[in-house]
Amino acid sequence: MAECEKIVIVGAGEFAEIAYEYFTHDSPYDVIAFSVAKDYIEKDELYGLPIVPFENLEEKYDPNEFKAFVAITYTQFNRVRKRIYHEIKSKGFQLVSYISSHAFVWHNVQIGENCFIFENNVLQHHVKIGNNVIIWSGNYIGHRAKIRDNCFITAHVVVSAFSEIGENCFFGVNSCILDNLTIAKDCIIGAGAVVLKNTEKGMVYLGHPAKAVKSSFDVEKL
């Protein structure tokens, strides 16, 4: 049997613990450590594994031998995850993705690095997922839809066929967009919102039909 590839999870919060469980029990990867910025380290271990300072992670774990996953959610409108994703790449680490064995992912779907695809998601024919994208449980991504980098899709979201989601977007629970729409970058689609037409960059959309209510750049933390 081939030896599992070893990874470091960047983060030590609830999502990092979830990522540890899923990688450990449903992936070919072996988690060997967690990493957090030194000023935020509150304990030495998590699940019996060391928590090491992010600042010198590459000195402790050689990027030629270990890979990584950034386990951070939508803090500061995905900006923290995006920043750390680029920082760890600059350290030379390769980022891995997790795809649940209980997700339906058609054979020609493309998924980038540092993505996390939870259970009960449906990713249809020729869907394209960028880098650093989190798709929580129970979503439907229609055929030929595109989701660009750094997006966060919560749960029970419908992204209909041929739609395109711009970078850094956030979708609340039970939101929905119709076919052939473009969601511009930096948008927040609120819980239960139904989007019937293309959106403008950097706006928050609420309601049914969804309407822009304010700039998403005013939202520091969801």
ROSE-4610 file (N, C-alpha, C; in Angstrom, 1 decimal, always signed):
// ROSE-4610
residu = [M/M/M/A/A/A/E/E/E/C/C/C/E/E/E/K/K/K/I/I/I/V/V/V/I/I/I/V/V/V/G/G/G/A/A/A/G/G/G/E/E/E/F/F/F/A/A/A/E/E/E/I/I/I/A/A/A/Y/Y/Y/E/E/E/Y/Y/Y/F/F/F/T/T/T/H/H/H/D/D/D/S/S/S/P/P/P/Y/Y/Y/D/D/D/V/V/V/I/I/I/A/A/A/F/F/F/S/S/S/V/V/V/A/A/A/K/K/K/D/D/D/Y/Y/Y/I/I/I/E/E/E/K/K/K/D/D/D/E/E/E/L/L/L/Y/Y/Y/G/G/G/L/L/L/P/P/P/I/I/I/V/V/V/P/P/P/F/F/F/E/E/E/N/N/N/L/L/L/E/E/E/E/E/E/K/K/K/Y/Y/Y/D/D/D/P/P/P/N/N/N/E/E/E/F/F/F/K/K/K/A/A/A/F/F/F/V/V/V/A/A/A/I/I/I/T/T/T/Y/Y/Y/T/T/T/Q/Q/Q/F/F/F/N/N/N/R/R/R/V/V/V/R/R/R/K/K/K/R/R/R/I/I/I/Y/Y/Y/H/H/H/E/E/E/I/I/I/K/K/K/S/S/S/K/K/K/G/G/G/F/F/F/Q/Q/Q/L/L/L/V/V/V/S/S/S/Y/Y/Y/I/I/I/S/S/S/S/S/S/H/H/H/A/A/A/F/F/F/V/V/V/W/W/W/H/H/H/N/N/N/V/V/V/Q/Q/Q/I/I/I/G/G/G/E/E/E/N/N/N/C/C/C/F/F/F/I/I/I/F/F/F/E/E/E/N/N/N/N/N/N/V/V/V/L/L/L/Q/Q/Q/H/H/H/H/H/H/V/V/V/K/K/K/I/I/I/G/G/G/N/N/N/N/N/N/V/V/V/I/I/I/I/I/I/W/W/W/S/S/S/G/G/G/N/N/N/Y/Y/Y/I/I/I/G/G/G/H/H/H/R/R/R/A/A/A/K/K/K/I/I/I/R/R/R/D/D/D/N/N/N/C/C/C/F/F/F/I/I/I/T/T/T/A/A/A/H/H/H/V/V/V/V/V/V/V/V/V/S/S/S/A/A/A/F/F/F/S/S/S/E/E/E/I/I/I/G/G/G/E/E/E/N/N/N/C/C/C/F/F/F/F/F/F/G/G/G/V/V/V/N/N/N/S/S/S/C/C/C/I/I/I/L/L/L/D/D/D/N/N/N/L/L/L/T/T/T/I/I/I/A/A/A/K/K/K/D/D/D/C/C/C/I/I/I/I/I/I/G/G/G/A/A/A/G/G/G/A/A/A/V/V/V/V/V/V/L/L/L/K/K/K/N/N/N/T/T/T/E/E/E/K/K/K/G/G/G/M/M/M/V/V/V/Y/Y/Y/L/L/L/G/G/G/H/H/H/P/P/P/A/A/A/K/K/K/A/A/A/V/V/V/K/K/K/S/S/S/S/S/S/F/F/F/D/D/D/V/V/V/E/E/E/K/K/K/L/L/L]
num = [1/1/1/2/2/2/3/3/3/4/4/4/5/5/5/6/6/6/7/7/7/8/8/8/9/9/9/10/10/10/11/11/11/12/12/12/13/13/13/14/14/14/15/15/15/16/16/16/17/17/17/18/18/18/19/19/19/20/20/20/21/21/21/22/22/22/23/23/23/24/24/24/25/25/25/26/26/26/27/27/27/28/28/28/29/29/29/30/30/30/31/31/31/32/32/32/33/33/33/34/34/34/35/35/35/36/36/36/37/37/37/38/38/38/39/39/39/40/40/40/41/41/41/42/42/42/43/43/43/44/44/44/45/45/45/46/46/46/47/47/47/48/48/48/49/49/49/50/50/50/51/51/51/52/52/52/53/53/53/54/54/54/55/55/55/56/56/56/57/57/57/58/58/58/59/59/59/60/60/60/61/61/61/62/62/62/63/63/63/64/64/64/65/65/65/66/66/66/67/67/67/68/68/68/69/69/69/70/70/70/71/71/71/72/72/72/73/73/73/74/74/74/75/75/75/76/76/76/77/77/77/78/78/78/79/79/79/80/80/80/81/81/81/82/82/82/83/83/83/84/84/84/85/85/85/86/86/86/87/87/87/88/88/88/89/89/89/90/90/90/91/91/91/92/92/92/93/93/93/94/94/94/95/95/95/96/96/96/97/97/97/98/98/98/99/99/99/100/100/100/101/101/101/102/102/102/103/103/103/104/104/104/105/105/105/106/106/106/107/107/107/108/108/108/109/109/109/110/110/110/111/111/111/112/112/112/113/113/113/114/114/114/115/115/115/116/116/116/117/117/117/118/118/118/119/119/119/120/120/120/121/121/121/122/122/122/123/123/123/124/124/124/125/125/125/126/126/126/127/127/127/128/128/128/129/129/129/130/130/130/131/131/131/132/132/132/133/133/133/134/134/134/135/135/135/136/136/136/137/137/137/138/138/138/139/139/139/140/140/140/141/141/141/142/142/142/143/143/143/144/144/144/145/145/145/146/146/146/147/147/147/148/148/148/149/149/149/150/150/150/151/151/151/152/152/152/153/153/153/154/154/154/155/155/155/156/156/156/157/157/157/158/158/158/159/159/159/160/160/160/161/161/161/162/162/162/163/163/163/164/164/164/165/165/165/166/166/166/167/167/167/168/168/168/169/169/169/170/170/170/171/171/171/172/172/172/173/173/173/174/174/174/175/175/175/176/176/176/177/177/177/178/178/178/179/179/179/180/180/180/181/181/181/182/182/182/183/183/183/184/184/184/185/185/185/186/186/186/187/187/187/188/188/188/189/189/189/190/190/190/191/191/191/192/192/192/193/193/193/194/194/194/195/195/195/196/196/196/197/197/197/198/198/198/199/199/199/200/200/200/201/201/201/202/202/202/203/203/203/204/204/204/205/205/205/206/206/206/207/207/207/208/208/208/209/209/209/210/210/210/211/211/211/212/212/212/213/213/213/214/214/214/215/215/215/216/216/216/217/217/217/218/218/218/219/219/219/220/220/220/221/221/221/222/222/222]
x = [+0.8/+0.0/+0.9/+0.5/+1.3/+1.2/+2.3/+2.3/+1.5/+0.7/-0.1/+0.8/+0.4/+1.1/+0.8/+1.8/+1.7/+1.4/+0.5/+0.1/+0.0/+0.2/+0.0/-1.2/-2.1/-3.3/-3.0/-3.2/-3.0/-4.3/-4.2/-5.4/-5.5/-6.3/-6.5/-7.9/-8.8/-10.1/-11.1/-12.4/-13.4/-13.2/-13.0/-12.8/-11.6/-10.5/-9.3/-9.6/-10.4/-10.7/-11.6/-12.5/-13.3/-12.4/-11.5/-10.6/-9.8/-9.3/-8.5/-9.4/-10.6/-11.5/-11.7/-12.0/-12.3/-11.0/-9.9/-8.7/-8.3/-8.4/-8.0/-8.8/-10.1/-11.0/-11.5/-11.2/-11.8/-10.9/-9.6/-8.7/-7.4/-6.6/-5.3/-4.2/-4.6/-3.6/-3.5/-2.3/-2.0/-1.7/-2.5/-2.3/-1.2/-0.1/+1.0/+1.2/+0.5/+0.7/-0.4/-0.5/-1.3/-0.4/-0.7/+0.1/-0.7/-0.3/-1.0/+0.1/-0.3/+0.6/+1.0/+2.2/+2.7/+1.9/+1.4/+0.7/-0.7/-1.1/-2.4/-2.4/-1.2/-1.1/-1.5/-2.5/-3.0/-2.7/-2.3/-1.9/-0.8/-0.2/+0.9/+0.5/-0.7/-1.1/-2.6/-3.0/-4.4/-4.5/-5.4/-5.5/-4.2/-3.4/-2.1/-1.0/-1.3/-0.3/+0.2/+1.4/+1.9/+1.3/+1.2/+0.8/+2.0/+2.5/+3.7/+3.5/+4.4/+4.3/+4.3/+3.4/+3.3/+4.5/+5.1/+6.2/+7.4/+7.7/+8.8/+8.4/+7.2/+6.7/+7.6/+8.1/+9.0/+10.3/+10.7/+11.9/+11.7/+10.5/+10.1/+9.7/+8.9/+8.4/+8.8/+9.7/+10.3/+9.2/+8.9/+7.9/+8.1/+9.3/+9.6/+9.1/+8.8/+8.3/+6.9/+6.4/+5.1/+4.3/+2.9/+2.0/+1.1/+0.2/-0.6/-2.0/-2.8/-4.2/-4.5/-5.1/-5.4/-6.9/-7.1/-8.4/-9.0/-9.3/-9.9/-11.2/-12.2/-13.5/-13.6/-14.6/-14.9/-14.6/-13.7/-13.3/-12.8/-13.4/-13.1/-13.4/-14.6/-15.0/-14.0/-13.5/-12.6/-11.2/-11.0/-9.7/-8.5/-8.8/-7.8/-7.3/-8.3/-8.0/-7.2/-7.6/-6.8/-5.4/-5.2/-3.9/-3.0/-3.5/-2.6/-2.4/-3.4/-3.2/-2.0/-1.9/-0.8/+0.5/+0.5/+1.7/+2.3/+1.4/+2.0/+2.5/+1.9/+2.4/+3.8/+4.0/+5.3/+6.4/+6.0/+6.9/+7.3/+6.7/+7.0/+6.1/+5.1/+4.2/+3.2/+3.0/+1.9/+0.6/-0.5/-1.8/-2.6/-3.2/-4.1/-5.5/-6.4/-7.8/-8.4/-9.6/-10.4/-11.7/-12.0/-13.3/-14.0/-15.1/-15.8/-16.1/-15.9/-16.3/-17.8/-18.6/-20.0/-20.6/-19.7/-20.1/-20.2/-21.2/-21.3/-20.5/-19.4/-18.5/-18.3/-18.8/-18.8/-17.3/-17.0/-15.6/-14.9/-15.6/-14.9/-14.9/-15.3/-15.3/-13.8/-13.5/-12.2/-12.2/-11.3/-11.2/-9.8/-9.6/-8.3/-7.7/-6.7/-6.0/-6.6/-6.4/-6.9/-8.4/-9.1/-10.5/-11.0/-12.2/-12.8/-14.2/-14.5/-15.9/-16.5/-17.5/-18.1/-19.1/-19.7/-20.6/-21.9/-22.5/-23.8/-23.9/-22.7/-22.7/-22.9/-23.5/-23.6/-22.9/-21.8/-21.1/-21.2/-22.0/-22.3/-21.3/-21.7/-20.9/-20.1/-18.8/-17.9/-18.0/-18.3/-18.2/-16.7/-16.4/-15.0/-15.0/-14.2/-14.0/-12.6/-12.4/-11.1/-10.3/-9.3/-8.5/-9.1/-8.8/-9.1/-10.7/-11.4/-12.9/-13.4/-14.3/-15.0/-16.5/-16.9/-18.3/-18.8/-19.6/-20.1/-21.1/-21.9/-22.7/-24.0/-24.4/-25.7/-26.0/-25.0/-25.2/-25.4/-26.0/-26.1/-25.4/-24.4/-23.7/-23.9/-24.7/-25.2/-24.2/-24.4/-23.5/-22.9/-21.6/-20.8/-20.8/-21.2/-21.0/-19.6/-19.2/-17.8/-17.8/-17.0/-16.8/-15.4/-15.1/-13.7/-13.1/-11.8/-11.0/-11.6/-11.3/-11.6/-13.0/-13.9/-15.3/-15.7/-16.8/-17.3/-18.8/-19.2/-20.5/-21.0/-22.0/-22.4/-23.2/-24.5/-25.2/-26.5/-26.9/-28.2/-28.3/-27.2/-27.2/-27.4/-28.1/-28.2/-27.5/-26.5/-25.8/-26.2/-27.1/-27.7/-26.7/-27.1/-26.2/-25.7/-24.4/-23.8/-23.6/-23.8/-23.6/-22.1/-21.7/-20.3/-20.2/-19.5/-19.3/-17.9/-17.9/-16.6/-15.8/-14.6/-13.7/-14.2/-13.9/-14.1/-15.6/-16.5/-17.9/-18.3/-19.4/-19.9/-21.4/-21.9/-23.3/-23.8/-24.9/-25.6/-26.5/-26.9/-27.7/-29.0/-29.3/-30.5/-30.6/-29.5/-29.6/-29.6/-29.9/-30.1/-29.9/-29.2/-29.1/-29.5/-30.2/-30.7/-29.6/-30.0/-29.1/-28.5/-27.3/-26.6/-26.4/-26.3/-26.0/-24.6/-24.1/-22.8/-22.9/-22.3/-22.2/-20.8/-20.8/-19.5/-18.7/-17.4/-16.5/-16.9/-16.5/-16.7/-18.1/-19.0/-20.4/-20.7/-21.7/-22.3/-23.8/-24.1/-25.5/-26.1/-27.0/-27.5/-28.3/-28.6/-29.3/-30.7/-31.1/-32.4/-32.6/-31.6/-31.8/-31.9/-32.7/-32.9/-32.5/-31.4/-30.8/-31.4/-32.0/-32.6/-31.9/-30.9/-30.2/-28.7/-27.9/-26.4/-26.3/-25.2/-25.0/-23.8/-23.7/-22.7/-21.6/-20.4/-19.2/-19.3/-18.9/-18.8/-20.1/-21.2/-22.4/-23.0/-23.9/-24.6/-26.0/-26.4/-27.8/-28.6/-29.8/-30.8/-32.2/-32.9/-34.3/-34.7/-36.0/-36.5/-37.6/-37.2/-35.9/-34.8/-33.6/-32.5/-32.2/-32.0/-31.6/-30.4/-29.6/-28.4/-28.8/-28.2/-28.6/-27.5/-26.2/-25.1/-23.8/-22.7/-21.4/-20.9/-20.4/-19.8/-18.5/-17.9/-16.6/-16.8/-18.1/-18.4/-18.5/-18.5/-18.6/-17.2/-16.8/-15.4/-15.5/-16.6/-16.7/-18.2/-18.5/-19.9/-20.3]
y = [-1.2/+0.0/+1.2/+2.2/+3.4/+4.3/+4.9/+5.7/+7.0/+7.4/+8.6/+9.8/+10.8/+12.1/+12.9/+13.5/+14.2/+15.7/+16.2/+17.6/+18.3/+19.6/+20.5/+21.3/+21.3/+22.2/+23.5/+24.6/+25.9/+26.4/+26.6/+27.0/+26.0/+26.4/+25.6/+25.8/+26.4/+26.6/+25.5/+25.8/+24.8/+24.2/+25.0/+24.5/+23.6/+24.0/+23.2/+21.8/+21.8/+20.5/+19.6/+20.3/+19.6/+19.0/+19.9/+19.4/+18.2/+18.3/+17.1/+15.9/+15.9/+14.7/+14.2/+15.1/+14.7/+14.2/+14.9/+14.4/+13.1/+12.9/+11.7/+10.5/+10.6/+9.5/+9.3/+10.3/+10.2/+10.9/+10.6/+11.1/+10.3/+10.5/+9.8/+10.6/+11.6/+12.4/+12.1/+12.3/+12.1/+13.4/+13.9/+15.2/+15.0/+15.8/+15.6/+16.8/+17.9/+19.1/+20.2/+21.1/+22.3/+23.5/+24.6/+25.8/+27.1/+28.0/+29.2/+30.3/+31.5/+32.7/+32.6/+32.9/+32.6/+33.4/+34.6/+35.4/+34.8/+33.9/+33.3/+31.8/+31.3/+30.0/+30.0/+29.2/+29.1/+27.8/+26.8/+25.5/+24.9/+23.9/+23.2/+22.2/+21.6/+20.4/+20.5/+19.8/+19.6/+18.2/+17.4/+16.0/+15.2/+15.7/+15.0/+15.4/+16.4/+16.8/+18.2/+18.5/+19.8/+21.0/+22.1/+23.4/+24.2/+24.5/+25.2/+26.6/+27.5/+28.9/+29.0/+29.7/+29.8/+30.6/+31.5/+32.3/+31.5/+30.4/+29.6/+28.1/+28.0/+26.6/+25.9/+26.6/+25.9/+25.4/+26.0/+25.5/+24.2/+24.0/+22.8/+21.7/+22.0/+21.1/+21.5/+20.7/+21.0/+21.0/+22.1/+22.1/+21.0/+20.5/+19.5/+18.1/+18.0/+16.7/+16.8/+18.0/+18.1/+19.1/+18.9/+19.8/+20.4/+21.3/+22.0/+22.3/+22.6/+23.0/+24.2/+25.3/+26.5/+26.3/+26.0/+25.8/+27.0/+28.0/+29.2/+29.5/+30.0/+30.1/+31.5/+32.3/+33.5/+34.8/+34.6/+35.8/+36.9/+38.1/+39.4/+39.2/+38.6/+38.4/+37.7/+36.5/+35.6/+36.2/+37.4/+38.1/+37.4/+36.9/+36.3/+35.0/+34.1/+32.9/+33.2/+34.2/+34.5/+34.9/+35.8/+36.2/+35.1/+34.2/+33.1/+32.1/+31.9/+31.0/+31.5/+32.8/+33.3/+33.2/+33.5/+33.5/+32.1/+31.0/+29.7/+29.2/+29.7/+29.3/+30.0/+31.2/+31.9/+31.2/+30.4/+29.6/+28.3/+28.0/+26.9/+25.6/+25.8/+24.6/+24.4/+23.1/+22.8/+22.7/+23.2/+23.2/+22.0/+21.3/+20.1/+20.5/+19.7/+19.9/+18.6/+18.8/+17.7/+17.6/+16.4/+16.2/+15.0/+15.2/+14.2/+13.0/+11.8/+10.6/+10.5/+11.3/+11.4/+12.5/+13.2/+14.2/+13.6/+14.1/+13.7/+14.7/+14.2/+15.1/+14.4/+14.9/+14.3/+14.2/+13.3/+13.0/+14.2/+15.1/+16.2/+17.5/+17.4/+18.6/+19.0/+20.3/+20.7/+21.5/+21.1/+21.7/+22.1/+23.3/+23.9/+23.4/+24.1/+23.7/+24.5/+23.9/+24.4/+24.6/+23.7/+23.6/+22.6/+22.8/+21.8/+21.6/+20.4/+20.1/+19.1/+19.5/+18.7/+17.6/+16.9/+15.8/+16.3/+15.5/+15.8/+17.0/+17.4/+18.4/+17.7/+18.4/+17.9/+18.9/+18.4/+19.2/+18.5/+19.1/+18.5/+18.6/+18.1/+18.1/+19.4/+19.4/+20.5/+21.7/+21.5/+22.5/+22.8/+24.1/+24.5/+25.3/+24.8/+25.4/+25.9/+27.2/+27.8/+27.3/+28.1/+27.8/+28.5/+27.8/+28.4/+28.6/+27.6/+27.7/+26.7/+27.1/+26.2/+26.1/+24.8/+24.5/+23.6/+24.1/+23.4/+22.3/+21.8/+20.6/+20.9/+20.0/+20.0/+21.0/+21.4/+22.4/+21.8/+22.5/+22.1/+23.1/+22.6/+23.4/+22.9/+23.6/+23.1/+23.0/+22.3/+22.0/+23.3/+23.3/+24.3/+25.6/+25.5/+26.7/+26.9/+28.1/+28.4/+29.2/+28.7/+29.4/+29.8/+31.1/+31.6/+31.5/+32.0/+31.8/+32.5/+31.9/+32.4/+32.6/+31.9/+31.9/+31.0/+31.3/+30.5/+30.3/+29.0/+28.6/+27.9/+28.4/+27.8/+26.5/+26.4/+25.1/+25.3/+24.3/+24.3/+25.5/+25.8/+26.9/+26.3/+26.9/+26.5/+27.5/+27.0/+27.8/+27.1/+27.7/+27.1/+27.1/+26.3/+26.0/+27.2/+27.2/+28.2/+29.5/+29.5/+30.7/+30.9/+32.1/+32.3/+33.2/+32.7/+33.4/+34.0/+35.3/+36.0/+35.7/+36.2/+36.0/+36.6/+35.9/+36.4/+36.4/+35.8/+35.9/+35.0/+35.4/+34.6/+34.4/+33.1/+32.8/+32.2/+32.9/+32.5/+31.2/+30.6/+29.4/+29.6/+28.6/+28.6/+29.7/+30.3/+31.3/+30.6/+31.3/+30.7/+31.7/+31.3/+32.1/+31.3/+32.0/+31.4/+31.1/+30.4/+30.0/+31.2/+31.0/+32.0/+33.4/+33.4/+34.7/+34.9/+36.1/+36.4/+37.2/+36.6/+37.2/+37.9/+39.2/+39.9/+39.6/+39.9/+39.6/+40.5/+39.9/+40.6/+40.8/+40.0/+40.1/+39.2/+39.6/+38.8/+38.5/+37.3/+36.9/+36.4/+37.1/+36.8/+35.5/+35.0/+33.8/+33.9/+32.9/+32.9/+33.8/+34.5/+35.5/+34.7/+35.2/+34.6/+35.6/+35.4/+36.3/+36.0/+37.0/+36.8/+37.5/+38.4/+39.0/+39.2/+39.6/+39.8/+40.8/+40.7/+41.6/+42.6/+43.6/+44.6/+44.2/+44.6/+44.2/+44.8/+44.0/+44.5/+45.0/+44.2/+44.6/+43.5/+43.8/+42.8/+42.7/+41.5/+41.3/+40.5/+41.0/+40.3/+40.3/+39.3/+39.3/+38.4/+38.4/+37.6/+38.5/+39.0/+38.9/+39.7/+39.2/+39.9/+41.3/+42.2/+43.6/+44.0/+44.9/+45.4/+46.3/+46.1/+47.0/+47.8/+47.4/+48.1/+47.5/+48.2/+47.7/+46.6/+45.6/+44.5/+44.9/+45.9/+46.4/+47.0/+47.3/+47.7/+46.6/+45.4/+44.2/+43.7/+43.9/+43.4/+42.0/+41.6/+40.2/+39.8/+38.7/+38.3/+37.7]
z = [+0.0/+0.0/+0.0/-0.9/-0.9/+0.3/+0.7/+1.9/+1.7/+2.7/+2.6/+2.5/+1.7/+1.6/+2.9/+3.4/+4.7/+4.5/+5.3/+5.2/+6.5/+6.5/+7.6/+7.4/+8.4/+8.3/+8.9/+8.1/+8.6/+9.2/+10.6/+11.3/+12.5/+13.5/+14.7/+15.3/+14.5/+14.9/+14.6/+14.5/+14.3/+12.9/+11.9/+10.5/+10.4/+11.1/+11.1/+11.7/+12.8/+13.4/+12.4/+11.8/+10.8/+9.7/+9.2/+8.1/+8.6/+9.8/+10.3/+10.2/+10.7/+10.7/+9.3/+8.3/+7.0/+6.3/+6.4/+5.8/+6.4/+7.7/+8.4/+8.0/+7.9/+7.7/+6.3/+5.4/+4.0/+3.0/+3.1/+2.1/+2.1/+1.1/+1.0/+1.8/+2.5/+3.2/+4.7/+5.3/+6.7/+7.3/+8.2/+8.9/+9.9/+9.9/+10.8/+11.8/+11.5/+12.3/+12.0/+12.9/+12.6/+12.7/+12.1/+12.1/+12.3/+13.1/+13.4/+13.7/+13.3/+13.6/+15.1/+15.4/+16.8/+17.9/+17.5/+18.5/+18.8/+18.0/+18.2/+18.7/+19.0/+19.5/+21.0/+21.3/+22.7/+23.4/+22.6/+23.2/+22.3/+22.8/+22.1/+21.1/+21.4/+20.6/+20.3/+19.2/+18.9/+18.3/+18.8/+18.5/+18.6/+19.6/+19.8/+18.8/+17.9/+16.9/+17.3/+17.0/+17.3/+16.6/+17.3/+16.7/+16.5/+15.3/+15.1/+14.6/+14.9/+14.4/+12.8/+12.3/+10.8/+10.3/+11.0/+10.5/+10.1/+10.7/+10.3/+10.0/+9.5/+9.2/+8.2/+7.2/+6.2/+6.8/+7.9/+8.6/+9.3/+9.8/+10.6/+9.6/+8.6/+7.6/+6.2/+5.6/+4.3/+3.3/+2.5/+1.5/+0.4/+0.3/-0.7/-0.2/+1.1/+1.7/+2.2/+2.5/+3.1/+2.3/+2.3/+1.6/+2.7/+2.3/+3.2/+2.8/+3.8/+3.5/+4.4/+3.9/+4.7/+5.1/+6.4/+7.0/+7.7/+6.9/+7.4/+6.6/+7.2/+6.5/+5.8/+6.2/+5.4/+6.2/+7.2/+8.0/+7.2/+7.6/+6.8/+5.3/+5.0/+3.7/+2.8/+3.3/+2.6/+2.5/+3.0/+2.8/+3.6/+4.8/+5.6/+4.9/+4.5/+3.8/+2.5/+1.8/+0.5/+0.8/+1.9/+2.2/+2.6/+3.5/+4.0/+2.9/+2.1/+0.9/+0.1/-0.2/-1.0/-0.2/+1.1/+1.9/+2.0/+2.1/+2.2/+0.9/-0.2/-1.5/-1.7/-1.2/-1.3/-0.5/+0.5/+1.3/+0.5/-0.6/-1.4/-1.2/-0.4/-0.2/-1.3/-1.6/-2.5/-1.7/-2.2/-1.5/-2.0/-1.1/-1.5/-1.3/-2.0/-1.9/-1.3/-0.6/-0.1/-0.9/-1.4/-2.1/-1.4/-0.8/+0.0/-0.9/-0.4/-1.1/-1.3/-0.5/-0.6/-1.4/-2.2/-3.1/-4.5/-5.3/-6.7/-7.5/-8.0/-8.9/-10.2/-11.3/-12.6/-13.0/-13.9/-14.2/-14.9/-15.5/-16.2/-15.5/-14.2/-13.3/-13.0/-13.0/-12.7/-11.4/-10.5/-9.1/-8.8/-8.4/-8.1/-6.8/-6.4/-5.1/-3.9/-2.8/-1.5/-1.5/-2.1/-2.1/-1.1/-0.6/+0.3/-0.1/-0.6/-1.1/-0.1/+0.6/+1.6/+1.0/+1.9/+1.4/+0.8/+0.0/-0.6/-1.5/-2.0/-3.1/-4.4/-5.4/-6.8/-7.7/-8.3/-9.3/-10.6/-11.5/-12.7/-13.9/-15.0/-16.2/-16.5/-16.6/-16.9/-16.0/-14.7/-13.7/-13.5/-13.3/-13.0/-11.7/-10.8/-9.5/-9.4/-9.1/-9.0/-7.8/-7.4/-6.2/-4.9/-3.8/-2.5/-2.3/-2.8/-2.7/-1.7/-0.8/+0.1/-0.3/-0.4/-0.7/+0.4/+1.3/+2.4/+1.9/+2.8/+2.4/+1.7/+0.7/+0.2/-0.9/-1.7/-2.7/-4.1/-5.0/-6.4/-7.3/-8.0/-9.0/-10.4/-11.2/-12.5/-13.5/-14.6/-15.6/-16.3/-16.4/-17.0/-16.2/-15.0/-14.1/-13.7/-13.4/-13.0/-11.7/-10.8/-9.5/-9.4/-9.4/-9.4/-8.0/-7.9/-6.7/-5.4/-4.3/-2.9/-2.6/-3.2/-2.9/-1.7/-1.1/+0.0/-0.2/-0.4/-0.6/+0.6/+1.3/+2.6/+2.3/+2.5/+2.4/+1.7/+0.9/+0.2/-0.8/-1.4/-2.4/-3.8/-4.7/-6.1/-7.0/-7.7/-8.7/-10.1/-10.8/-12.0/-13.2/-14.2/-15.3/-16.0/-16.5/-17.3/-16.5/-15.2/-14.4/-14.1/-13.8/-13.4/-12.2/-11.2/-9.9/-9.9/-9.6/-9.6/-8.3/-8.3/-7.1/-5.8/-4.7/-3.4/-2.9/-3.7/-3.4/-2.2/-1.5/-0.4/-0.7/-0.5/-0.7/+0.6/+1.1/+2.3/+2.1/+3.1/+3.1/+2.3/+1.5/+0.7/-0.4/-0.7/-1.8/-3.2/-4.2/-5.5/-6.6/-7.7/-8.9/-10.1/-11.0/-12.2/-13.2/-14.3/-15.3/-16.0/-16.5/-17.4/-16.8/-15.5/-14.8/-14.5/-14.3/-13.9/-12.5/-11.5/-10.2/-10.2/-10.1/-10.2/-9.0/-9.1/-7.9/-6.7/-5.5/-4.3/-3.9/-4.3/-4.0/-2.8/-2.0/-0.9/-1.3/-1.4/-1.7/-0.4/+0.2/+1.5/+1.5/+2.8/+3.0/+2.4/+1.6/+1.0/-0.2/-0.6/-1.7/-3.0/-3.9/-5.3/-6.3/-7.0/-7.9/-9.3/-9.9/-11.2/-12.4/-12.0/-13.1/-12.6/-13.6/-13.3/-12.1/-11.4/-10.2/-10.6/-9.7/-9.8/-8.8/-9.2/-8.4/-7.0/-6.0/-4.6/-3.9/-4.1/-3.5/-2.7/-1.7/-0.9/-1.5/-1.8/-2.4/-1.4/-1.2/-0.3/-0.9/-0.5/-0.9/-2.1/-2.4/-3.5/-4.2/-5.4/-6.1/-5.4/-5.5/-4.8/-5.3/-4.4/-4.7/-4.0/-4.6/-3.9/-2.8/-1.6/-0.5/+0.0/-0.2/+0.3/-0.3/-0.1/-0.6/+0.3/-0.4/+0.4/+1.1/+0.6/+1.2/+2.6/+2.9/+4.3/+5.3/+4.8/+5.6/+6.0/+7.2/+7.6/+8.0/+8.6/+9.1/+9.1/+8.4/+8.3/+9.6]
